[in-house]
Structure formats: structure tokens, C-alpha cells
Amino acid sequence: MSDKIKEEINRIQIPSDIHERALKGVKKAKSDMSSRRKERLFTIVPIAISMMIVTFGGYSYISNRSNDHQGSLLLNTPVHNKALKIPPALSKNDNGQKKMIGLIVYKGKIYTQSATKIDSIHAKKLVGEKLGSTKYGIDEWSSQDDYTDEFASTIGEANVYSVKGYGQDFRIMTYIESEGAISAEFFDCLNGITVQNGEDVFGKLHLTGNIVNVEYRNYNDWNNSVENFHPINDMKIINSVVNSMNNSKPYTQESIENEIGDFRNEAQFKELFFHLNDGSIVTMNVIKDGYISYGSSAVYFKMEKEVFSKLWQLLDM
Amino acid sequence: MNDIIQLVKEAQKGNDTAFIKLFQEFEEDIYRTAFIYVKNQEDALDVVQETAYRSFKSIKNLKEPKYLKTWIVKIAISCSIDLLRKKKNVIELKPEIEKIISNDVEKDIPLSITLEDLIDLLNENEKKIIILRYYFDFTIKEVAETLKIPLGTAKTILYRGLSKLRKNLIGDELYER
């Protein structure tokens, strides 16, 4: 029986270009993997009222000052009639094809790859309760319904845990330990929250009182994936920066682009890394004109002028 | 096996050459598996490409290198079904109601099954189980574990698939008479 079925299946002729197609798939994966970091930072949302490309869903102003970009922003949960709205994470690239980023569906919410990194040693200490295991389910072809499937993901199969010290509503993690090698990654969710000031986002990262050291990287190094980080030693300024971040006001990426144009250049953009007590490394984007944002989010926060100028002096040495 | 483990480790670090070496071992099996689902060369090649893409991207999550083949075959089946779903050729099947099936399910099967029968008569779930069981030589227990379904369910689906093939043969034989 087994032989007969095998014999029949083996009648299927193998086309000559099969290996070429396999190579194409691997090449595409490799290119996606190497560009993922850049995409996380600079994916542009094409519609005016999109923000937090992946971390947030859509949003709407709830401020009365509708003509003013400043005010509080409601980050709407993308849940509609049991179905999750396809997140803007599936933004289209220049060729009009959908690009995928790492995401996990958990308790009806979409958690996306975090801009906070964790190394294997510290990850082990932060692993909390096991929540389940991810599975395949979401890809370029997925429909809205696929986003309702618990633990559907774009990341393959991995065990998912809560993260000690962080709210499960905001952050979960994958953790894999195999033959002594540990692989861990955070996934964040900021859907459905109202952002009135920076604390609504930055507060979840537990920066205050937990910063061990801070580094920055210049645009050109970031753009060329050069790991050239510069330390910042003035913790007094950093502490005042964090306070100012918590009190800062939210702006959409689009409104900032309208105001200052493309800020992705050596003169206007810096990457800031906060190393925390628990071993996590939080990435922020800083724009010369006074704005700061968390990782790939498309919402920017305007800081107090005086504090920001001190920060920029440290970054522009 | 040690070579495979080493290659998997290299691939998990992002070494595409190591991954290609591993994938090459399975690409013909993947193509044939896909063909049974998608029924044409163009789509089956798309599945090979997509399987290579997904598996390289997520190989870092593979816990046990010894399950590499099982893992890749599962991805290939998933890609095939996704492609069919994209083309709206698939009706979602509800989980089977578990039945107690005796262990002689696989006895007494005629030897005249054809590739066309496998492609045309079986639904997606039946294909999945029959391919894993007879093409990849999994035991029915391994099939159930791989697909994360109860053993009884796996047997039920296998039995139903084989019955379809059997009935078709009986029909053909009658017609020939």
C-alpha cells in the first residue's frame, strides 16, 4: 500500500527550475530579514490618520482642537465584529506587495515585534507564565478572519510567555531554549489606548529609575547597519529627558513630515538606546526638531525645548 | 545526522548556504506534496518558493533539528492550503468527530490506486494524512502528533480517505465490466 502510493506520487515530474525557485524563496527571506530592522524604524503609513504602524492600529483625535495636531489621541482597537482589522503592519511596499512583520494574535489583540531587545541571559530571568504557542496562520494572503485566530502569527512556531515586570496587556515574549542556545523576543501591543502624553507610551517601558546607561547612533551608521554606538554619560540630562518625554505631547508622523519634511538624514536623525536594569534595551528615534518616538511607532512626542536642546547637544558631538 | 544538526545550527544563525543545503534534500518531496494539493506545476513551484521563504525565516524557532523534515513538510502543506485558500478553492473543514476505528483500517487495500485518484478524490485533510502516512512513512501516531490531532481523529480521516479510494476502484471495476 505504502509502496503503491509512493510510486504514484513519484510519478509527479520534477520541473527543472525547482531549485531556482527554492533559492528565490531563501533569497527573499534573507533580504526581508536584513531589512526588517530598517523597516521597523521607517515604514511610512500612507494615510493621514494612521499611526504606530504596527504597534498601534488606527487612531482618531479626541481633542476638541481638531485643527491642531497637538492633543490626545485615541488609539483604536482594531477589533470589528469579532474580526481584527488587518493592521497597517501589512503596509505595501513600493511594488504594491504586502510586507509582513513579526506579529502574534493574543486575546484578540495584535502584538508586534518590539523595539525593545533582550539578550539571552536576561531573557531567561524575565520569562513569566506560559501563555501558549504560536502557529502559522498569517501571511501575505491572509484575510481579516485570520487575525481572529488565537496565537496566529507570522513567526512560525514558538512558545509565548508573559514578561515579568511588564503588563501582559502591553508585552508578551517568545522564548526558545534549544541545546543550550536561547532565542527570545518581545512583542508589544499598544492597541486601544488613549495617548494624552508621552507617559501613556513611555510609561509602559519602565524607564524611570531603571536606566543603567544610554547610547546613541548616527543616521548613517544606522542606515548602513554599522554597530557604532556612542555612550552618553550625563545621567542628569538623561533623567530630565525621561521626565520631559513623559510630559510630551503626541503628534502624528504625517503632521511632522508636513512640518519639517523628510527627517531621515544624518543631520536630523539619531537613534537612542536605553539600557535598563532588567537587561532590556529600548530603542527611540530622536528628530532634531524636538521629537522623540518609540521604535517603529509612527506617533512622535514633542519634548520641552530646553531639555531637548540639551539632549541634542549630547547627540551632536 | 550530526551534519544536519550542524547545518541547522548554522541556518538558525542566518547562514543561507547552510539552509539551502538542507532544503535541497527535501525540495522534490515538497514539490510533489504541493502538487497533490494545487494540481499544477506553476502553483506547486510557488509553494516550493514560499516554503523555502517561510522555513528559512523561522528556522531559528525550530527546537529539535531531528524534526526538520517533519517541520518543513508541515510548512509545505500549510503553504499549499494557504494558496488554495487564496484562490478560494478550499472549503474549511471542521474538526472531525472522533470515532473508534479498529486497527485494521489499512488492511485489504487494492493496489490499483492512481495519482489522479489521490489528487481528485481526497479532501485536504485526507491528503494531509495519507501523504504523511504513506509518502513520508510516518506511523499513524506520528501523523496525529505532527498534526496535533487526536489519534482517533487521524484514524477516522485516514479510514475515510482510504474508503474513498476503495469505492472509486469498485466503481471503475464495475464500469469496466
Interface residues (C-beta under 8 A of the other chain):
Chain A: M1 S2 K4 I5 K6 E8 I9 N10 R11 I12 I14 P15 D17 I18 H19 R21 A22 L23 K24 G25 V26 K27 K28 A29 K30 D32 M33 Y136 D139 W141 I155 G156 E157 A158 T174 I176 S178 A181 S183
Chain B: K9 Q12 G14 D16 F19 I20 F23 Q24 E27 E28 Y31 R32 F35 I36 Q41 L45 D46 V48 Q49 E50 T51 A52 Y53 R54 F56 K57 S58 K60 N61 L62 K63 E64 I75 S78 D82 L83 R85 K86 E106 I109 L111 I113 T114 L115 L118 I130 I131 R133 Y134 Y135 D137
